[in-house]
Amino acid sequence: MRIPIVAGNWKMNTTAASSAELCDGIRKGVDGISGVEKVVCPPFPFLFIARDRLKGSSVKVGAQNVHWAEKGAYTGAVSYSMLVEVVEYVIIGHSERRAYHGDTDETVNRRVAAALAAGLKPILCVGERESEREAGRTEEVLLRQVRIGLQRIQVPEGFAIAYEPVWAIGTGKAATGPMANETIGLIRAEVARLSGAVAQSVRILYGGSVTPDNVAEFARQPEIDGSLVGGASLNADSFISLVRQTAEAAAAKP
Ligand code: PGA
């Protein structure tokens, strides 16, 4: 059975004080909930705060990006060797990095390879844009992102991928459970084609306007192994509800 992940992507939000408060609130609310991995991904300057506040709890800390080089003249970048001291997870290839910061399938691949080699756990993000969906290119785009994103990589057991249709991110227009389930099934089939049996252990999350009101619809789908959440992860009660409902749905799966 795959253990689902609920990961909060705080994006460029929070302050030092509010990130500490959010960690405290989340910790109190989710520590008793088992059967789901909980991850928060604060902005870089607050990673140490999150690590300290969550020490000894069941909540893990992730970063929102990582560079593929160990060190050097890369102004503004953060390397895997720095992150490995602070976090367990790292989001890679988020559509906002692809759209506004020049990430490509190739650079995403380099980041994933470097993160894995360092012992970090990547959450590899893929997703089609609205124009690509309308042009009937969803499958082609996603399979390319998966294929190049994972090229020359030995996918480890339990690896995490997030399917985030770009048109659903921050728009309030979530996919439907069955639609996301079907698409995630295609992604899993591609991972199986590339990497074999390990695909059955790969956690594939849905992301895009997930809230406490719709999370159960996603969490109960057979192919969906949790969610990557932006807006609704910035409030402790809301994040706790996402974790609780995901755990309940997982427990009810055959
Ligand atoms: P959202 O963002 O939940 O605010 O739509 C999801 C994401 O970008 O990871």
Residues whose N, C-alpha, C, O or C-beta is under 5 A from the ligand:
A	BS01	PGA	N9 A168 I169 G170 T171 G207 G208 S209 V210 L228 V229 G230 G231 A232
